[in-house]
């Protein structure tokens, strides 16, 4: 069985990846607006964690499953890895560029209010847990750095560096998914080859 992807398989990977990327952008926008109005850090943490799990894991895994079904034959590990990585890489590029462009063009007041509320909630939460002033200052400084990056003007350098890190992590995730999806259908491969 050839491990080379057909043009349609590459196209499907790109399309499904773009869908995953758009979903990730939407969830990130929801997170920004929720952060602006959240009333407790624990609630904010729970919602942001759920949104990250849905956007980074569940949606891509579901789309990989659909891609596998559409493929119509059992994947070898190499075939699965190539197909899945095309999906994940296109998702990462679409979502990273989309979120960055959105942050640079959105109403800055909304972004500032979101970070301001995040800082206040973090301070209250850490004070409630008995954290020292130094520990609180360190956490606020991290949030301030994120805020400065989000509010800075768009630059090619700032947009590309995070994408390369994400692409590396995406390759590791693709390896795991390729192993899972390859193993799950190994018994069915002979049947599909006969058809």
Beta strands, then each sheet from edge to edge (+ up, - down):
end
